[in-house]
Amino acid sequence: MGVTVPEIKYSFEGDPFNYPLEISNFEYDLLNQGFINFLNDLIEYSEQLKQLEELAGEIEKTRRRVNALEYVLIPSLNETIKFIKMKLDEIERETHGRLTRIKEIIRGEVER
């Protein structure tokens, strides 16, 4: 749709498992790994959420444009077309009347 959506880039510096062995145990390692996985999922979710928000905004703008065309511009153009047709018909009738009068005047001069 031509919408620019953000892309979140992230990286971890250093080793997330580089901590003193005195405080380390199996549960701490699982917790650390779970947090890293959660953080990755959270960042991916945030990126997708922002993309959906941007797309929803673009869809809303497009919907407003369509409504403006459908309910304002197109009816206005149709009214303008009707007005122009009426004016052209009126000019055609006037021209026909003038030509008829001119023909009558010419016939009157020829018969004399």
Sequence and secondary structure as in RCSB ss.txt:
>XXXX:A:sequence
MGVTVPEIKYSFEGDPFNYPLEISNFEYDLLNQGFINFLNDLIEYSEQLKQLEELAGEIEKTRRRVNALEYVLIP
SLNETIKFIKMKLDEIERETHGRLTRIKEIIRGEVER
>XXXX:A:secstr
             S TT S GGG  HHHHHHHHHHHHHHHHHHHHHHHHHHHHHHHHHHHHHHHHHHHIIIIIHH
HHHHHHHHHHHHHHHHHHHHHHHHHHHHHHHHHHHH 
